[in-house]
Amino acid sequence: MGENEASLPNTSLQGKKMAYQKVSADQKAPGHSQYLDNDDLQATALDLEWDMEKELEEPGFDQFQLDSAESQNLENSETADLNLDSIQPATSPKGRFQRLQEESDFAPRYARSAPRSNHCSFCRLLKILCTATILFIFGILIGYYAHKNCPSNATPSGTLDHQLYQEILETIQAEDIKKTFRHLVQLYKGEDDTEISKTIRTQWTSLGLEDVQFVNYSVLLDLPGASPSSVTLSSSGQCFHPNGQPCSEDARTRSRQDLLYAYAAYSAKGTLEAEVIDVSYGTADDLKRIKTMKNITNQIALLKLGKLPLLYKLSLLEKAGFGGVLLYIDPCDLPKTANLGYDTFMVSLNPGGDPSTPGYPSVDGSFRQNRSNLTSLLVQPISAALAAKLTSSSREGTKNGVCSPLELPLTEERIVNMQVQTVTTFKTVTNVVGYLKGLTSPDRYVVVGSRHHTASGYSGQEWASSTAVITAFIQALMLRAKRGWRPDRSIVFCSWGGTVFGNIGSYEWGEDSKKVLQRNVVAYVSLHSPIRGNSSLYSVASPSLQQLVAEKNNLNCSRRAQCPETNVSSVQIQGDANYFVNQLGVPTVQFAYEDIKALQGPSFLSEAVFPKGATEIEETDPVFKFHETIAKLSGEVILQIANEPVLPFNALDIALEVQNSLKSDPPSTPRLLALASQLRESAELLQSDAMRPANDPRERAPARVRMLNDILQDLEKSFLVPHAPPGFYRNILYHLDEKTSQFSILLEAWESCKSLASNETFQEALSKVLHSIHSAQVHFQAGLDVFDSVSNGKN
């Protein structure tokens, strides 16, 4: 894909001025605006003004003009035109009416003639009474029109909202976040999350949050065994722990916890002695190359984490016939400041939820499947130091200032004995859930999620950052709520348990309440791991929310002396947003700080859970200013989604994302390109003709705004495919990384079909994409038809 093409979505964000933005800034539903509810006289005047404008507007003036280049030869088009010049913001009829008032012939046309004098004999008292009455009425009219025609003395409702948001967010202080963080870390006992869950509930309740409750599930966890796993070189008999240290009693005693938690949850258990074969990142090309040179059946793969989802790479290795996997992170893929040579890590092989109840909640009476392992492979994470010993490479791996990746030559033979032992058992996972009920739409939820430490789960201290940030925003929000304010929509705060084992807490809660959540959730804001570095603000948002997030990024950038790139992308992320993105099709947002080098390296390195202590987090953000920034950015997005009359979602950005995803290899069919062009046309109409009537005073009725919001809320649900490769998002609007813009399932199928005689897999993936685009087109068109029917019924 060309450089210009890649930049188109960002250009569209800057160039578009959507009709609903004006609604959000200037129009409020009844019950919100201090100007709309003054008296019946003003409402009557507004309706009269609207009717007069209908008489005066020119025929065809408001018809939306589509770019003719897009409406011709759609079936033969190889690419879809992404030019936004054809999008014309709707012209407000109110603006035309005001201009007519300034014309010279306007007053004579509508002015009423003065009453003629009636020269009859009235008593003087009656004359005085009539004069006083006229003066009184004249004074009322002067006051009314002076108030109406002097908007400079009034504050727009959008400005009031912005001031309110700033008042709430200004109370978020870095020092408060730091205190909460340190308090949580002190409660960490390493074995149980009961005290932490109780502390979170107590604190949220004391802040004023309503109906804060525990939601518990008994789930199957895969925990470390009584002794660490090991890797033994058959040639020398040397035994190593996963961190690369010899299997001595002293080493085991010094770092027992780290060694125990260097494991892959839900891996197969047992012992395997076989040859180690370096498969690099384990891509389809890597395996194709190795198969021509080695017998890989029941051998042990030396695999680097990154570039592709781990579950997908393991599925390829399992299908190829491997028996075991030694998993590591190449030092060249990490920032230079990350000294992780002897650090061990944990990964989970669970795609989501309780493995014993796949697809349904772990409630009393549920059937429990026997799934102690989710793969036939023995999987063992090892440190870079041990990987260097297995490859006979220098741990530093630097030549002439350039990092040299670890590599085991195919001509060399390494026979090792790997031992993996873990224990599966049922444990209770606790979610803490609290509510701030909405004022006008309490049945619409903005879900905000953080995570806390899980029983027997080794998750470092990042959970404390996550919990401290969400608590700081709750505190700021409830200070305002105690003074009588409430958002339009309900805000649901969730602290998830079981995240490190495969987002178990969020999946079980989602499966338990799926029907309600499908109908009611409008957005999910993730605070999964807010501080992973300190050099770059990293924002991920679904296409419908990219414009809103870009505005917040730019505002934050203008406040900072140094601001690196803050592009917004739709890529797969780790954490509990997974359920909301892939099972519900809910628009999602996540802000985080990262190291630039980490962003430039391979994706999916964050699948590894490293032991990151509280002191290291405080070294990354010593005064907790980054924590404060994340809290305020996330908080402002939450407030806008929860409080704007019309949801700030962008249908056109979804259509542009679809077109952009079809412009490069793998090849797309003319039918796909034609559908994508039609989808864009419908999105343009939806954001102009369908949203524009919200400027009509009659459109401010809650029922009409609710209709529009229902359409916007479901924009992304059409892009959920029934099945996706392991580790891939079912929501095809999200890409594997920022370097690729194509649909992920098409890329995977295209790579797979290269080594197959048939392209049936690729054709199936094309069909999934085509069905998704068609489904979205039907949804957009149905929304247009609804508004057309309502408009025709009123005329």
MISE-81174 format. One record per atom (N, C-alpha, C): x, y, z. Coordinates in steps of 0.2 Angstrom, whole numbers, plus 5000, padded with zeros to 4 digits. Layout:
BEGIN
XYZ;...
***
This chain:
BEGIN
500449945000;500050005000;500450065000;500250114996;500750174995;500650225001;501150265002;501150315007;500550355007;500350385002;499850425001;499150395004;499150335001;498450295003;498450285011;499050265014;499050255021;498850315025;498950375022;498850435026;498150465025;497750425021;497050455020;496550455026;496550405030;496150405036;496250465040;496950475041;497050535045;496850605042;496950605036;496750665032;495950675033;495650615032;494850625033;494650645040;495050625045;494850655052;494950725052;495450755049;495550825050;495050865045;494850835040;494550875035;493750875036;493550825040;492750815040;492450855046;491950895044;491550925049;490850895049;490650855054;490050815053;489450855056;488850835053;488250875055;488150865063;488250805065;488050795072;488550825077;489150855075;489550885079;489250955081;488850985076;488551045078;487951035083;487650975082;487150955087;487350955094;487950915094;488250905101;488450975104;488651015100;488951085102;488351135104;487851135100;487351185100;486651165102;486551095101;485851075102;485851025108;485351025112;485250985118;484550955118;484450895120;483750865121;483350905126;482750905126;482350935131;482550915138;482550955142;482750945149;483550955150;483850985145;484550995146;484751075145;484451105140;484651165138;484251215142;484551265144;484251325148;483851365143;484051365137;483751415132;483151385129;483051315129;482451285125;481851285130;481951285136;481451275141;481151335144;481351395141;481151455145;480351465146;480051465140;479351475140;479051445133;478351435133;478051415127;478151465121;478151525123;478151575118;478751565113;479351555116;479951545112;479851485108;479651425110;479551365106;479051385100;478551415102;478051435096;478451475091;478851525093;479151565088;479651525084;480051475087;480451435083;480151395078;479551365080;479151325075;478951375069;478651435071;478451485066;479051495061;479651505064;480251525060;480351465055;480351405058;480451345054;480051345048;479351355049;478851355044;478951405038;479151465041;479251525036;479851505031;480351475034;480951455030;480751405025;480351355027;480151305022;479851335016;479451395017;479151425011;479651455007;480251485010;480651525007;481251485003;481451425006;482051395003;481951374996;482451374992;482451364985;482451294984;482051274978;482051204976;482651164975;482751114979;483351074978;483951104981;483851154985;484451184988;484851144993;484451094997;484751055002;484850985000;484850974993;484950904991;485750894991;485950834994;486650814995;486850794988;487450824986;487750814980;488350764980;488250704977;488750654977;489250664972;489850634973;490350644968;490250594963;490150624957;489950584951;490450524949;491050534951;491550494949;491450424953;491150434959;491050364963;490450334961;489950364957;489350334955;489350304949;489950304945;490050274939;490450214939;490350164935;490750104934;490950074940;490550064945;490750034952;490949964951;490649924947;490849854946;491549844943;491749894939;492349884935;492949924939;492749954945;493249994948;493749944952;494449964951;494949924955;495049944962;494950014963;494950044969;494450094970;494250104977;493750154978;494050224979;493650274977;493950344978;493750364985;494350394988;494250414995;494250484996;494150524990;494150594990;493550624994;493650664999;493150685003;492850755001;493050774995;492750844992;492050844991;491750784990;491050774988;490650784994;490950785000;490550785006;490350855008;489750885007;489550955008;489150955015;489450995020;489050995026;488451025025;487951005028;487251025027;487151105029;486851145025;486751215027;486151225031;486151255037;485651265041;485151305038;484451285038;483951325036;483851395040;484051385047;484051445051;484551495049;485051475046;485551525043;485251565037;484951525033;484651555027;484051605029;483651585035;483151635037;483451695040;484051695043;484351755046;484551795041;484851765035;485051805030;484551845026;483951815026;483351845023;483151905027;483251905033;483051965037;483452025036;484052015033;484452075031;484252105025;483852065020;483752095014;483252145014;483252195009;482852255009;482152245009;481952185005;481252175004;480952125009;481352115014;481052065019;480552095024;480752155026;480252185031;479552205028;479552235022;478852245019;478452185018;478852125017;478452065015;478052035021;478452045027;478152015033;477852055038;478052125037;477852175042;477052185042;476752195047;476052205047;475952275048;475352295044;475252375044;474952395051;475152455052;474952485059;474152495059;473852485064;473152505065;472952575063;472352585060;472152655058;471852685065;471852745065;471552785070;470852785070;470552775075;469752775075;469552835078;469352885074;469152955077;468452945080;468452925086;467752915089;467852945096;467352955099;467352995105;467352935111;467952935113;468152885119;468252935125;468152905131;468352945137;469052945138;469352995141;470053005142;470352945146;469952915150;470252855154;470352795150;469852785145;469952725141;470652735136;470752805134;471352815130;471952795134;471952815141;472552805145;472652735146;472152695147;472152625148;472452585141;472152605136;472452575129;473152595128;473352655130;474052675129;474552635133;474252625140;474652585144;474752515142;474152485139;474152415137;474652405131;474652455126;475052445121;475752455123;475952505127;476652505129;476852445133;476452415137;476652355140;476752295135;476352285130;476452235125;477052245121;477152315119;477752335116;478352315120;478352325126;478952315130;479152235131;478552195131;478652125131;479052105124;478752135119;479052115112;479752135112;479952195114;480652215113;481052175118;480852155123;481252115128;481352045125;480852015122;480851945118;481351945113;481251995108;481651995102;482452025104;482452065109;483152075111;483552015114;483151975117;483451915120;483651865114;483151865109;483251815104;483751835099;483851895098;484251915092;484951935095;485151925101;485751945104;486151875107;486251835103;486551775105;487251785108;487551835107;488251855110;488251855117;487651865120;487551875127;487351805130;487251755126;487051685129;487651645128;487751595132;488251545132;487951475128;488251455123;488051395120;488051335124;487551285124;487551235128;488151185128;488451185121;489151145121;489651175125;489651245125;490151275129;490051265137;489451265139;489351245146;489551175147;489451125142;489651055143;490351055144;490751085140;491451085140;491751115147;491451165149;491651195155;491451145161;490951105160;490751055166;491251005166;491450975160;491950925159;492650945162;492851005161;493451035163;493451045171;492851065174;492851065181;492850995184;492550945181;492650875184;493350855183;493650865178;494350835176;494850875180;494750935182;495250975185;495350945192;494950915195;494950885202;495450815202;495550795196;496050735196;496750755197;497050735202;497750755204;498150695204;498850705201;499350645201;499450625208;499450665213;499650645220;499150595223;498550605221;497950565224;498050495220;498250495214;498350425210;498950395213;499450425215;500050395218;499850365225;499450405229;499350375235;498850315235;498450315230;497950255229;498450195227;498850205222;499350155219;499750125225;500050165229;500450135234;500050095239;499450115241;498950085246;498850015243;498650015236;498449945233;499049895233;499649925232;500249885232;500349855238;500249885244;500349865250;499949805252;499349805249;498849755250;499049685247;499449685242;499649635238;499949575242;499649525243;499949465246;500249405242;500049405236;500349355231;499849295231;499449285235;499049225235;498249235234;498049285236;497249295236;497149375234;496549385231;496349445229;495749475233;495549435238;495049455242;495049525245;495649535249;495749595252;495749655247;496049645241;496049695236;495349715233;494949655232;494249665230;493849705235;493949685241;493549725246;493749795247;494449805246;494649875247;494349915241;494349895235;494049925229;493349945230;492949895232;492249905233;492149955239;492549955244;492449995250;492550065248;493150075244;493350145242;492850175237;492650135232;492150155227;491450175230;491250135235;490650155239;490750215243;491250225246;491350285250;491450345246;491550345239;491650395235;490850415232;490450375234;489750385232;489450345226;489850305223;489650265218;489050215220;488550205216;487950175218;488050095216;487750055221;487649985219;488249955217;488749965221;489449935220;489349855223;489549815219;489449745221;489949695218;490049635221;490449585219;490049545214;490349525209;490149475204;490649415204;490449355207;490949305208;490749245203;491349215200;491249155196;491749105198;491549045199;492048985200;492248965193;492948965192;493248955185;493848905186;493948875180;494548835180;495248875178;495648875183;496348905182;496848855182;497348875178;497948835177;498548865181;498748835186;499248865191;499948835191;500448865193;501048835193;501148775198;501548725196;501648665200;502048675206;502148625210;502548635216;503248655215;503548635209;504248655208;504248685201;504848725199;504848755193;504948705187;504748725181;504948685175;505648695174;505948645169;506648645168;506748625161;507348645158;507648625152;508348595153;508448535150;509048505151;509348485145;510048505144;510448485138;510648415138;510448375133;510548305133;511348295132;511648335129;512348325127;512848335133;512648375138;513048395144;512748375150;512048365150;511648345156;511548415160;511748475158;511648535161;510848545162;510648565168;509948575169;509848655170;509348685167;509248755168;508548765170;508448815174;507748845175;507548895169;506948905169;506748955163;507049015163;507349045168;507749105168;508449105166;508649035165;509349025162;509849015168;509649015174;510048995179;510048915180;510648895183;510648815184;510148795189;510048735188;509448705193;509848685199;510048735203;510348725210;509848745215;509948725221;509448735226;509448815228;510048845228;510148915229;509748955224;509848935218;509448985213;508648975214;508448915215;507748895216;507548935222;507848945228;507648975234;507649055233;508149075229;508249155228;507649185224;507449145219;506949175215;506349125214;506049095219;505549045218;504949065215;504749125217;504049145214;504149165207;504749195205;504849215198;504849145194;505149095196;505249035193;504648995192;504248995197;503548965197;503148995192;503149055191;502649095187;502949105180;503449065178;503749065171;503449005168;502849015166;502448955163;501948985158;501648935154;501148955149;500448915152;500048955154;499348935157;498948895152;498748835154;498348795149;498748755144;499448755145;499848715141;499748635142;499948595138;499948525139;500548515145;500448455149;500948445154;501348375152;501948375155;502348315154;503048335152;503348275149;504048285148;504148265140;504648305137;504748285130;505548295129;505848245126;506548245124;506548245116;506848295113;506848305106;507348355104;507348365097;507848415094;507548485094;507948535096;507648605096;507748625088;507248655085;507248685079;507048755079;507448795077;507348875077;506848885071;506248915073;505648925069;505649005068;506049045071;506049115071;505349135074;504949175070;504349205073;503749155071;503849095068;503349045067;502849065062;503049105057;502549125052;502449065047;501949075042;501849025037;502549015033;502849075031;503449065027;503949035031;504049045037;504549015042;504448935041;503848915043;503748845043;503848815036;503648845031;503748815024;504448805022;504848855025;505648855023;505948795027;505648785034;505948735038;505748665036;505148655034;504948595032;505348565026;505648605022;506048575017;506748555019;506948565025;507548555027;507648505033;507048505037;507048465043;506448425044;506548365048;505948325050;505748355056;505148385056;504948425062;504448385066;504248325065;503748285068;503948275076;503548295080;503648285087;504348325090;504548375086;505148405088;504948465093;505448505095;505348565099;505548625096;505048675095;505148735091;505448785096;505948815094;506148875097;505848935094;505348975097;504949015094;505049085098;505049145094;505049205096;504349235097;504249265102;503549305103;503549365099;502949375096;502849435092;502649425085;502449485081;502249485074;501549455073;501449405076;500749375075;500449355082;499849345083;499549315089;499849255091;500049245097;500349175099;499849115098;499249125099;498749065098;498749045091;498849095086;498849075079;499549035077;500049065080;500749035078;500748965081;500448955087;500448885090;500048835086;499448865084;499048825080;499348795073;499848845070;500248825065;500748765067;501048775072;501548725074;501248665076;500648665079;500348605081;500048565075;499848605070;499648575064;500248545060;500748575060;501348555057;501648485060;501448475066;501748415070;502248425075;502348485077;502848495083;502548465089;502948445094;502748415100;502848465106;503248515105;503448565111;503648635108;503648685113;503848745111;504248785116;504848805115;505148855120;505048925117;504748965121;504549035119;504949085122;505249135118;505649185121;505549255117;505749305120;505749375117;506449385115;506549405109;507249425106;507449495109;508049495112;508249565115;508149625110;508349605103;508249655098;507549685097;507049645100;506349675099;506149715104;506649725109;506449765115;506849835115;506549885119;506949945120;507649935123;508149975122;508749965125;508749965132;508350005135;508250015142;507949955145;507649915142;507349855145;507849795146;508149785152;508649735153;508249675156;508049635151;507649575153;507949515151;508649515151;509049455150;508849395154;508749395160;508649345165;507849345167;507449395165;506849395167;506349345164;505949315168;505449265165;504749295164;504349265161;503649285160;503149235159;502549255159;502049205159;501549225153;501249175150;500749185144;500149145146;499649165143;499049125143;498849095136;498649035136;498449005130;497649005129;497349035134;496649035134;496349095130;495949085125;495649135120;495149185124;494849165130;494449205133;493949165137;493849185143;493349155148;493549095151;493049065155;493249005159;493248945154;493848915153;493948855148;493448795149;493148785155;492748735157;492048745155;491848815153;491148835151;491248875145;491548845139;491648895133;490948915130;490948985130;490349015126;489749025131;489749005137;489249015142;489449025149;489149055153;489349085159;489449025164;489949035169;490148985174;489649005180;489048985180;488548995185;488348925188;488048925193;487848865196;487348825192;487548755191;487148715186;487448705180;487948745178;488248745171;488648685171;488648655165;489048595163;489748605163;490248575166;490948585166;491348535161;491648565156;492048515152;492748505155;493048455153;493648435156;494148465151;494448525152;494948555148;495548585152;495948535154;496448555158;497048585154;497048565148;497548595143;497148615136;497348675133;497048695127;497448685121;497948645122;498348635116;498748565117;498948535112;499348465113;500048485114;500248545113;500948565113;501148575121;501748555122;502048575128;502448645127;502148695131;502448765129;502748785136;503348815135;503748835141;504048905139;503848965142;504249025141;504949025144;505449045141;506049055144;506349125143;506849135146;507249205146;507649205140;507849265138;508249275132;508949245134;509149245140;509749215143;509849145141;509249105143;509249035141;509249025134;508849065130;508849055123;509549065120;509949115122;510649125120;511049065121;510949035127;511348975128;511148915124;510548905122;510348855117;510548865110;510648935109;510948945102;511648965102;511948955108;512748965108;512849035106;512449085108;512549155105;512749195112;513049255110;513149305115;512549335118;512449345124;511749375127;511749445124;512249485124;512249555122;512049555114;512349505110;512149505103;512149565099;512749605101;512849675097;513449675093;513449685087;514049695083;514049765079;514549795080;514649865077;514049905079;513749905085;513249945087;512549925084;512549865081;511849845078;511749775082;511049775084;510849715088;510749655083;511049595085;511049535081;510549495084;509949475080;509449435083;509749365085;509449325090;509649265091;509449215086;509849165085;509749115079;510149055080;509748995079;510048935080;510148905073;510748895070;510848875063;510548805062;510248795056;509848735055;510348675054;510948695053;511548635053;511748615059;511548645065;511748625071;511248585075;511348545079;510848495082;510948505090;510348525093;510248535100;509748485102;509848435106;509348395109;509248415117;508648425118;508548445125;507948405128;507848405135;507348375138;506948435142;506348445140;505948495143;505348465147;505348495153;504848465158;504348525160;503648515159;503148565160;502648535165;502548565171;502148545176;501748595179;501048595178;500648645181;500048605184;499648645187;499048615191;498448655189;497848615187;497248645185;496748635191;496448695193;496048685199;495448745198;494948735202;494348785202;494548835207;494448895205;494548955210;493949005208;493849045213;493349105213;493749165210;493449195204;493649255201;493149305203;493349365205;492949415208;492949475203;492349505201;492349565198;492049615202;492249675202;491949735206;491549775201;490949785202;490549825197;490149875201;490149945199;489749995201;489450035196;488950075198;488550115193;488450185195;488450225190;488150295191;487650295186;487050295188;486450295184;486350355180;486150355173;486050405169;485350445170;485350505168;484750545170;484150535165;484350535158;483850535153;483850465149;484350435149;484450365146;484850315151;484550295156;484850255161;484950185158;484650165153;484750095150;485250095145;485650145144;486150145139;486850155143;487350115142;487850105147;488550125143;488950165146;489650175144;490050135150;490350075147;490750035152;491450055152;491750065158;492450085159;492750025163;493249995160;493549935163;494249945165;494449925172;495149915174;495249845176;495849825179;495949755181;496249755188;496149705192;496549695198;496849635199;497249625204;497649565205;497149505206;497349445203;496849385203;497249335208;496849295211;497049245216;497549205212;498149195215;498649155212;498849175205;498749235203;498949255197;499549305197;500049295194;500649335194;500649385189;500449445191;500249495186;500649565187;501249555191;501649615192;501249665196;501349735195;501049785198;500649835193;500549815187;500249855182;499449865184;499249805187;498549815189;498349865194;498949885198;498849945203;498750005199;499150015194;499050075190;498350085187;498150025184;497450025181;496950045186;496950015192;496450025197;496550095200;497150125201;497250195203;496950245199;497050235192;496750285187;495950285187;495650225187;494950225187;494650245193;494950235199;494750265205;494750345205;495350365203;495350445202;494850475198;494650445193;494050475189;493450465192;493350405196;492650405200;492650455205;493150465208;493250515214;493050585211;493350605205;493150665202;492450675200;492150615197;491450615194;490950625200;491150585205;490650585211;490650655215;491150695215;491150755218;490650805215;490550795208;490050835204;489350805205;489350735205;488650705206;488350715213;488750725218;488450745224;488150815224;488350855219;488050925219;487350925214;487150865212;486550855209;486650845201;487250835199;487350825192;487350755190;487050735184;487150665182;487250665174;487550615172;487650615164;486950585161;486850595155;486250575152;486250495152;486850465150;486850385150;487150365156;487050305158;487350275164;488150255162;488550265168;489250245167;489350185172;489550125169;489650065173;490450055174;490650055180;491350045182;491449975184;491949945180;492149875182;492849865183;493049825189;493749805190;493749735189;494049705184;494049635182;494549595185;494249535187;494749485190;494849435184;495449395185;495549345180;495849365174;496049425173;496249455166;496849415164;497349405168;497949375166;497949305163;497349265165;497249195163;496849195157;496649255154;496249255148;495649295148;495649345152;495149395152;494449355155;494649315160;494049275162;493549315165;493649355170;493149395173;492649435169;492949465164;492549505159;492149465155;492449405152;492049365148;491449325152;491549305158;491049275161;490449325163;490649385165;490149435166;489749455160;490149455154;489849475148;489349415145;489549355146;489149295144;488549295149;488649315155;488049305160;487549355158;487749415155;487249475154;487249485147;487349445142;487449455135;486849495132;486249475133;485749505130;485649575132;485749585138;485649655141;486249695138;486849675138;487349715135;487349725128;487149675124;487049685117;486549745115;486049755119;485549805118;485749865121;486149875127;486249935130;486949965130;487449925129;488149955129;488249995123;488450055124;488650105118;489350105117;489750095122;490550105121;490850075127;491550055126;491950025131;492550065131;492750085137;493350125138;493850085142;494450065139;494950025143;495450055146;495550035153;496150065157;496550005158;496649955154;496949895155;497649895158;498149935154;498849945156;499050015154;498850065158;498950135156;499650155155;500150125159;500850155159;501350095157;501550095151;501950035148;502650075146;502750135147;503350175145;503150245146;503650285144;503550355145;503750405140;503750375133;503950425128;503450435123;502950405123;502450415117;501750395120;501250445118;500550425120;500250385114;500050325116;499750275111;499050265112;498650285107;497950285107;497650235102;497250185104;496850145100;496150155101;495750155095;495050165095;494750135089;494150115090;493850085084;493650145079;493550125073;493450175068;492950225069;492350205072;491850255073;492050305079;492550295083;492750345088;493450375086;493750365081;494450385079;494450465079;493950495076;493950565076;493850595083;493450575087;493450595094;494050595098;494450535097;495050525101;495650565098;495650575091;496150615088;496050685091;495450715092;495350785095;495650785102;495550735106;495850735112;496550735112;496850695108;497550685107;497850755105;497550785100;497850855098;497750905104;497250905108;497150945113;497750935118;497850875120;498350855125;499050875122;499150865115;499750885112;499950955113;499351005112;499451075112;499651095119;499551055124;499651075131;500351055133;500751015129;501350995131;501951025127;502451035130;503051065126;503351015121;503350955122;503550905117;503050855117;502850845110;502350795109;502450755103;502650685104;502850645098;502250625095;502250585090;501750565086;501150535090;500550555089;499950525093;499450505088;499650465083;499150445078;498650395082;498050395079;497550345082;497450285077;497450225079;497450175075;496850125078;496650075074;496250025076;496649955075;496949935081;497349875081;497149835087;497349765086;497149725091;497549745098;497149745103;497549755110;497349705115;497849705120;497749655125;497249675130;496949635134;496549655140;495749635139;495349665143;494649645144;494249685139;494549725135;494149755129;493949695124;494349645124;494249585120;493449565119;493149555125;492449535124;492049585121;492049645123;491649695120;491749705113;492349705110;492549715103;492349655099;492449595102;492349535097;491649495098;491349505104;490749475105;490149525104;490249585106;489649635106;489749685100;490349695097;490449745092;490349815095;490649825101;490549895104;491149935102;491049995100;491550045099;492050045106;492650045105;493150045110;493650095110;493950115116;494450165116;494950145122;495650155120;496150145125;496650195124;496850235130;497450275130;497950245134;498650245132;499150215136;499850255134;500350255138;500950275137;501450215135;501850225130;502250175128;502950195127;503450155126;504050175123;504050175116;504350225112;504350225105;504650165102;505150135105;505550075102;505050015102;504650015108;504249955108;503649965103;503450025101;502950035096;503250015089;503850025088;504150015082;504349945081;504349905086;504549835086;503949785084;504049725084;503549675083;502949685087;502349675084;501749685088;501649615092;501149615097;500949565101;501549545106;502049585108;502449565113;502149575120;501649615120;501249625126;500849565129;500849515125;500549455127;500949425133;501549435133;501949415139;501849455145;501749425151;501649465157;502349455161;502649515162;503249515165;503149535172;503649515177;503649535184;503849615184;503349655184;503549725185;503349755191;503849775195;503749795202;503449865203;503249885209;502949955210;503550005209;504149985211;504750035210;504850045203;504749995199;504950015192;504350055189;503750045191;503250095188;503350165190;503550175197;503750235199;504350265196;504750225194;505350255190;505150275183;504650245180;504350265173;504050325174;503650335179;503150395180;503250415187;503850445189;503950465196;503450505200;503150555196;502650605199;501950585197;501850535193;501250505191;500850555187;501250595183;500950645178;500650605172;500950555170;500650515165;500050475167;500050455173;499450425176;498850475175;499050535178;498550595178;498250605171;498750605166;498550625159;498050575156;498250505157;497750455155;497050455158;497050475165;496450485168;496050535165;496350595163;495950655161;495750635153;496150605149;496050595142;495450545142;495550495146;494950445146;494350475149;494450515154;493850545157;493450585153;493750625149;493450675144;493050635139;493350575136;493050535131;492350505134;492450475141;491850445144;491350495145;491450565147;490950615148;490650635142;490950635136;490650655130;490250595127;490450535128;490050485126;489350475130;489450485137;488950475141;488450535141;488650595139;488250655140;488050685134;488350675128;488150715122;487450685120;486950735118;486350705115;486350655110;486750675105;486950625099;487550595100;487650525100;488250495101;488750515096;489350535099;489950555094;490250505090;489850465086;490150415082;490150435075;490650405071;490750435064;490650375060;490050375056;489950325051;490350325045;490550385043;490950385037;491650355038;491950365044;492550335046;492550265045;492050235047;491950155046;492050145038;491650175034;491650165027;492350175024;492650225026;493350245024;493850185026;493750165032;494150105034;494050045030;493450035028;493349975024;493649985017;493550045014;493850055007;494650055008;494950075013;495650075014;495950005015;495549965018;495749895019;495649855013;495349875007;495249835001;495749864996;496149914997;496549944992;497249904990;497449864994;498149824993;498049754993;498549714992;498549644992;498349624999;498049565000;497749524994;497249554990;497249534984;496749564979;496049564981;495649614979;494949614981;494549604974;493949584975;493549574969;493149634967;492949644961;492549704959;491949714963;491649654965;491049654969;491149684976;491749664979;491849694986;492049774985;492349794980;492549864979;491849904978;491449874974;490749904973;490349914979;490349864983;489949864989;490249914994;490949924994;491249974999;491150044996;491050054990;490850114987;490150134989;489750084989;489050104991;488950114998;489350075002;489350095009;489550165011;490050185007;490250255008;489750305007;489450295001;488850334999;488350345005;488150285007;487650275012;487850315019;488550305020;488750335026;488750415026;488950435020;488950505018;488150535019;487750505016;487050525017;486750515024;486950465028;486750465035;487050515039;487650545038;487950595041;487750665039;487350665033;487150735031;486350735031;486050695027;485350705026;484950675033;485250625036;484850595041;485050625048;485650645049;485850685055;485650755055;485650785049;485550855048;484850875051;484350835050;483650865053;483650875061;484250855064;484250865071;484250935072;484450975067;484451055068;483751085068;483251035066;482551055066;482351055073;481951115076;481751105083;481351045084;480951025079;480550965080;480950905081;481550905079;481950845079;482250835086;482150885090;482450885097;482050845102;481550815099;481150775103;481550705105;481550685111;481950635114;481850565109;481250555107;481150495103;481550495096;481550555093;481850565087;482650555088;482950585093;483650585095;483750505096;483350475100;483450405102;483450365096;483050375091;483050335084;483750345081;484050405081;484650415078;485250375082;485250385088;485750355093;485750275092;485150245091;485050175090;485450155084;485350195079;485750175072;486450185073;486750235077;487450245078;487750195082;487350175087;487550125092;487750055089;487450035084;487549975081;487949975074;488350025073;488650035067;489249985066;489549955071;490049915070;489849835071;489249825073;489049755074;489049715068;488949745062;488949705056;489649675054;490149705057;490849675055;491049625060;490649585063;490849535067;490749465063;491249435061;491249375057;491149315062;490849255060;490649205064;491249175067;491749165063;492449125065;493049165062;493549165066;494149195064;494749145066;495349155063;495849115065;496049125072;496349075076;496549085083;496949145084;496749185089;497049245091;496849305087;496549295081;496249355077;495649375080;495549445079;494849475081;494349455076;493749435079;493149425075;492949495072;493049545075;492849615072;493449635067;493249625061;493749635056;493949705054;493649755058;493849825057;494549835061;494749795065;495349795069;495949755065;496549795064;497049765061;497549725065;497949685063;498449655067;498949705070;499149755066;499649805068;499549865064;499949915066;499949975062;500249975055;500649925054;501049925048;500649895042;500049865044;499649835039;498949865039;498649875033;497949905033;497449855030;497649805028;497249755025;496849715030;496249695028;495849645033;496249595035;496349575042;496749525044;496549455042;495949445042;495749375039;495849365032;495849415028;496049405021;496849395020;497249435024;497949425024;498149355026;497849325032;497949265034;497849205029;497249215026;496949165021;497449175015;497649235013;498049235007;498749205008;499049215014;499649185015;499549105016;499049085018;498949005019;498848975012;498449015008;498348975001;498948974997;499449014998;500049004994;500348934994;500248905000;500548835001;500048784999;499448794997;498948754996;498748744988;498548694986;498348684979;497748724978;497248724983;496648764982;496648824985;496248874983;496148944986;495448944989;495248884992;494548884995;494548925001;495148925005;495148965011;495149035010;495449055005;495449135003;494749155001;494449114997;493749124994;493249135000;493349085005;492949085011;493049155015;493649175016;493749235019;493449295015;493549295009;493249345005;492449355006;492149295006;491449295007;491249325014;491649315019;491549335026;491549415026;492049445022;492149515022;491549545018;491349515012;490849535008;490149535012;490049485016;489449485020;489449535025;490049555028;490049605033;489849675030;490149685024;490049755021;489349755019;489049705016;488349705014;487949715020;488049685025;487649685031;487649765034;488249795034;488349865036;487949905031;487949895025;487549935020;486849925021;486549865023;485849865024;485749905030;486149895035;486049935042;485950015040;486450035037;486450105035;485850125031;485650085026;485150105022;484450105026;484450055030;483850045035;483750115039;484250135041;484250195045;484050255041;484250265035;484050315030;483350305029;483050245028;482350235026;481950255032;482150245038;481750265044;481650335044;482150375043;482150445044;481750475038;481850445032;481450465026;480650455028;480550395030;479850385032;479550435037;479850445042;479650495047;479550565044;480050585040;480050655037;479450655032;479250605028;478750605024;478050605027;478050575033;477450565037;477250635040;477750675041;477650745044;477450795039;477650785033;477450835028;476850825025;
***
